[in-house]
Amino acid sequence: MSVLFFDIGATLADVSFEDDGSLTFRPRPRVVEVLTALAGVRRGIISNPGAGDAARERARAALDAAFAGQFTEAALLHWGPKTERGIFDGAVASAGVPADSCVFVGEDPDERTVARTAGLRTAAHPVFAQAAVEGRPVLWTRIGLPGGRGLAELDAVANGTEVVPVHVASDRLVLAMASERGASALRQAGFTTDPRGSVEETAAFLLRDDRPVPAPEAPAGEPPEALAAVEGGLRASAAFAFAAGELAGAGPALLSLGPAPGGVYLAAAAGVPVEGIHLPGARPGHTERLLPDPALLSRPGEAPAREAAAGFAPGAPSEETVEAVRAAVTPEVMRAHVARVSGAAPLVEGGAHTVRGRHAAGADNVLVAQALAGRFAALGLTVRLRPFTWRGHRIANVEAEHRVPGSDGAVLVTAHLDSTGDQGAYVDGAGVPRPYDPAADPAPGADDDGSGVAAVLAAAECLAGLLAAGRSPARTVRFVLFNAEEQGLVGSKVYARAAAAAGDSIAGVLQMDMIAGRRDGGHTVEVHAGAAVAGPAAQASEELGEVLARAVSAVSAGLTVERITGPGDPAAGRSDHASFHERGWAAVAVSENFFDGAEPASGTRQYHRPGDTLDDPDHDTGYATDIARGVTTAALTLAGL
């Protein structure tokens, strides 16, 4: 008899720590259905709730609350890190069956690899638990939607079989995990399937290639879209060849999964640092990590986006709100916040520790998240840490909220809290060039994205001041700082995926990514609303951009607003707003003059370098303040203030 062992975070459930210290598990889509179907199979847990007995007791209580009666064999509950095989050996021993009769079900390919070393079989998602029990393979599969068939129809079929989507390229192409049983169901329903390789212990990425490709010739007699397909194939081949060359010597590290929007889909073996591949001339956000999500096709945010767009305020912000923003969001406030998160001042006022970097693999990342949570809590907001694991590191998104009962949706003001210095030049003791080391090398990230973090904090302080003065918003306002953005938007994908699964209603997302880089006299703010998939979310995002433009005009008249929309938006899919577009919500990315590719550029010259400091000549606090004021004014206006 087989025994199933499940990881919890991102596999069985989405996890959050409330500000009172309690732990909550919310079952992921299709999980309860899977567990019910496996009622006759013994099942246990292999998960890491953190160090200490108290953490394990909280996890056990949260497990019982979320999955009452599903995990009843106490001996099959194993708590601890999954970076060494010992915990998996212990699980096999507790099951009393051979190792190959045990299956570890977990989203993280690194953890699945460790489980394999202990002899367990693995599944990348609970939907494929039965396939793993029966020894049936699961493949990365391209799904084609013929004319007249929509994503909703595909969703209806996929969610009834062994298929889990990971990326919607367009209304004609979806990348997914699928067993042959699942692929057969899709074909019977009229969709096409193109299997590209085994999932096993791999992760999927979209690697964009911004280099020009040779102009292809259109096949004779073929429609214009055939030319685009040829060009896409050439770009995908070039991107894959470059990536494979960069990782030469690492064994069978990469598998091409075919053309993707602007590049190539890759399946990478566990531990392969796809995030570290930098193609020549690559624009920001060229690498995107793809996460499995059964709810991805349903785009649950589209209906709220349509309703929220209809309710966006058509007029100018109120004078009272503009005055409050100007008083609260100042250069002095912005500079102080950036100083604390970039190492120019102690992280906590009165403390001694200064930040060296906020890379997701660095020790300071956790300290920064905790400090930011503390600052939000001091404002009287409801604070939650949303933990997740990236390459063995337990990190968290930070969420702070002022909830309004009866709100038709939340207004999100966001940025990413992590940083990197991987474009710097580093040498070893002998002067030989070496790769960036997040544990040792600086990554102050004052602009990217310390400036965005500062703006979110200043916006929260402005709201707190308005609340203290007796003003009441009509909509919930939420401040979110995402982690591991530099690793392919991981934190925002985890967050948006959980929000969709929870049925969260989001009126609009204002994402700030690099707002302090200014040189050569530029004073332009880019507002990116473009999305890969047309529809209500794209339209609502454009209208959200209009609200922001009006707010900027009211509070920061010296700024020039450059609004960029449509599928050709150079920031589409490249910053954390894209994780919300994926699920149908209205979202815009706000940045310095950086993404649009215009020459001469006026954004920072220290992108992903250790020179991205508060004192860098390209760092303009006044410019960042103007942008932060515009975003704060827009958010408060959307909230009814």
Buried (B, 14 or more C-beta within 10 A) or exposed (E): EBBBBBBBBBBBBBBBBEBEEEBBBBBBBBBBBBBEEBEEBBBBBBBBBBEEEEBBEBBBEBBBEBBEEBBEEEEBBBBBBBBEBBBBBBBBEBBEBEBEBBBBBBBBBBBBBBBBEBBBBBBBBBBBBBBBBEEEBBBBBBBBBEEEBEBEBBBEBBBEBBBBBBBBBEBBBBBBBBBBBBBBBBEEBEBBBBBBBEBBBBBBBBBBBBEEBEEBEBEEEEEEEBBEBBBBBBBBBBBBEBBBEBBEEBEEBBBBBBBBBBBBBBBBBBBBBBBBBBBEEBBBBBBBBBBBBBBBBBBBBBEBBBBBBEBBBEEBBBEEBBEBBBEBBBBEBBBBBBBBBBBBBBBBEEEEEBBBBBBBBBEBBBBBBBBBBEBBEEBBBBBBBBBBBBBBBBBBBBBBBBEBEEBBBBBBBBBBBBBBBBBBEBEEEEEEEEEBEBEEBBBBBBBBBBBBBBBBBBBBBBBBBBBEEEBEBEBBBBBBBBBBBBBBBBBBBBBBBBBBBEEBBBBBBBBBBBBBBBBEEBBBBBBBBBBBBEBBBBBBBBBBBBBBBBBBBBBBEEBEBBBBBEBEBBBBBBBBBBBBBBBBBBBBBBBBBBBBEBEEBBBBEBBBBBBBBBEBEBBBBBBBBBBBBBBBBBBBBBBBB
